[in-house]
Amino acid sequence: MKILIVLTYYRPHISGLTIYAERLAKAFVARGHEVTVLTSGFKKELAAEEIVEGVRIVRAPVLFRLSKGVIMPTFGLIANRLVREADVIQLHLPQFDAAGISFRGRLLRKPTVITYHCDLLMPPGLFNRIANLGVSFMNQLTGMFTHRIVTYTQDYADNSAYLKRYFNKLKIIPPPVVLPAVKKESVESFAREHNPQNRHPVIGMATRFASEKGVEVLLKALPEVIREYPDAVVQFVGTYQKVFSEQAYFERLRPEIEKYQASGNWQFLGELDPEQMAKYYPNLDVLTVPSLNSTEAFGLVQIEAMMNGVPCVTSSLPGVRQPVKIHDMGAIFPIGDSQALAKSLIAVIKTGKANFKNKLDFSRYQPDDIAQAYEELFQDIRQTH
C-alpha cells in the first residue's frame, strides 16, 4: 500500500504524537509499504523533501507561526498531489489542516483514518481561545469526513467530548512503544555522567516543559519528598527552554527550580535520543506524569519506563491512568494534588522498583502489531465503503 500520514509536526520535533507517528511510519515501511509523511517545515533548515529510514518526508513551507500553529499557504496544493498518489490516509489529530485532507479522502474514495491523540486545550488568553475554537471546528469537520477514528484507550474515549460524537467510528488500538537495546555498561556510564554524586532516589519526568504537564505540581510536592529523602533528585528530560507559547510559564517557575538546582535536587538533561532514553530509564527509581488536563491522553513514557522495571506515579486523568491500572505498576493520585503526589512518590519509592518487576506483558505495544492492526482497519474500510 501507499500510505499517506499527515500531521503538523514530525521529526525532529519531539512530542508523544511525533514519536507515535515516527514509530508507526517505520513499522509500515518494515512491512513493505510505501510511506509518505506530509508535515510542516517548522524550521527553515529542514529539507523540503527527504527520505529518512525508508520514510519519505514532505514538508510544506511555513509562512508564519500563530502560537503553536503554523500557516502553510501551499499545504493544500501539496496535499492534492499526495492524496491522489496514496492508497490510504492516516491523519493525526489535533490538526487544523486535517479537514481538507479527510474531505479529499472521502471524495476520492481513499480509506481515511484519524489517530486521535488528545483533546486540544490551549493556554489561557483571548488569542489561544480563538485558536482553540478554530482547531476544534476543523477537527469536527475531519471527524465527519473520515471513515474511522483510532484512539489509545476506551477510558479516554469515554471521557472525551470529541470522541463521544463518533463512537460508531471508533477503534481502540494501543500506541506503538519500542526502545533500543542497550548494554548494562552504557546504562552505568549514563549514571556516572548525569548523577556523579550517586544521589537517590532519582525521580524522572520526561516531557516538554508546558503548562498542561503539571511541572508546578511536582515542584510543590518536592519539599515533602526531600524531607523524607534529602538526596532525592528530579531528572527532567525534554525541551524546557523556548518551548512554543510556554516561555512565560517557564519564567514563572524558574526561581523555584533554580533553588532546587542549587541544592542538587533538580537537573535538566535536555532532549535525549531514543538510545539515550533507553539508558535514562533504568537509572530511575520512579517516573512521574503529573499532567493536568486532557491534552495528555496516555503518556508513552510510562510504558517506556515500565519496560525498564520503573514504576510510575501519575495523575488520575482519563487514559493517562491506564498504564498503571493495566500493568499494576505504580500509583495514581488526584489531578493537581501536590500533597497526594508527594505521598504517592514516597510510597512507591519505599516499595522499591524491584518489587514491581516481572508483572508485565508489553506485546500489545509492538510497532509491528500496531501496524498490522491499522492494515486490518484499512481493509475493513475498503470492504464496507
C-alpha positions, 0 to 999 in steps of 0.5 A: 500500500501507499500510505499517506500520514499527515500531521503538523509536526514530525521529526525532529520535533519531539512530542508523544504524537511525533514519536507515535507517528515516527514509530508507526511510519517505520513499522509500515515501511518494515512491512513493505509499504510505501510511506509518505509523511506530509508535515510542516517545515517548522524550521527553515533548515529542514529539507523540503523533501527527504527520505529518512529510514525508508520514510519519505518526508514532505514538508510544506513551507511555513509562512508564519507561526500563530502560537503553536500553529503554523500557516502553510499557504501551499499545504493544500496544493501539496496535499492534492498531489499526495492524496491522489498518489496514496492508497490510504490516509492516516491523519493525526489529530489535533490538526487544523489542516486535517479537514481538507485532507479527510474531505479529499479522502472521502471524495476520492474514495481513499480509506481515511483514518484519524489517530486521535491523540488528545483533546486540544486545550490551549493556554489561557488568553483571548488569542489561544481561545480563538485558536482553540475554537478554530482547531476544534471546528476543523477537527469536527469537520475531519471527524465527519469526513473520515471513515474511522477514528483510532484512539489509545484507550476506551477510558479516554474515549469515554471521557472525551467530548470529541470522541463521544460524537463518533463512537460508531467510528471508533477503534481502540488500538494501543500506541506503538512503544519500542526502545533500543537495546542497550548494554548494562555498561552504557546504562552505568556510564549514563549514571556516572555522567548525569548523577556523579554524586550517586544521589537517590532516589532519582525521580524522572519526568520526561516531557516538554516543559508546558503548562498542561504537564503539571511541572508546578505540581511536582515542584510543590510536592518536592519539599515533602519528598526531600524531607523524607529523602534529602538526596532525592533528585528530579531528572527532567528530560525534554525541551524546557527552554523556548518551548512554543507559547510556554516561555512565560510559564517557564519564567514563572517557575524558574526561581523555584527550580533554580533553588532546587538546582542549587541544592542538587535536587533538580537537573535538566538533561535536555532532549535525549535520543531514543538510545539515550532514553533507553539508558535514562530509564533504568537509572530511575527509581520512579517516573512521574506524569503529573499532567493536568488536563486532557491534552495528555491522553496516555503518556508513552513514557510510562510504558517506556519506563515500565519496560525498564522495571520503573514504576510510575506515579501519575495523575488520575486523568482519563487514559493517562491512568491506564498504564498503571491500572493495566500493568499494576505498576505504580500509583495514581493520585488526584489531578493537581494534588501536590500533597497526594503526589508527594505521598504517592512518590514516597510510597512507591519509592519505599516499595522499591522498583524491584518489587514491581518487576516481572508483572508485565506483558508489553506485546500489545505495544509492538510497532509491528502489531500496531501496524498490522492492526491499522492494515486490518482497519484499512481493509475493513474500510475498503470492504464496507465503503 
